[in-house]
């Protein structure tokens, strides 16, 4: 996320500005909410793209101001690789939790088997 934030600031910083009629106006226009003007907004914008929360509107605003190839390539790479990494991270955490449950169940079975072999099970009954 940090690398995409810095790259986005370099490519799109202070370029997504529109006037009241919705036309591109880099000198007197107001910036859109999801911009790359400073680190905080850039990081927030990258997070919005990663979570797929209306990322196409952010892409289209930058598409209109910067151009087709640079904005399209940047946003699709952020979306694609970011979602792949987040999905793999989520799956790793989920699988780790399942693995912990399985190990815990195996340890309980081992303790029960050892107790039966040692004869502690009969004295408890």
Buried (B, 14 or more C-beta within 10 A) or exposed (E): BEEBBBBBBEBBBEBBBBEEEEEBBEEEBEBBEBBBBEEEBBBBBBBBBBEEEEBEEBBEBBBBBBEEEEBBEBBEEBBEEBBEEEEEEEEEEEEEEEEEEEEEEEEEEEEEEEBEEEEEEEEEE
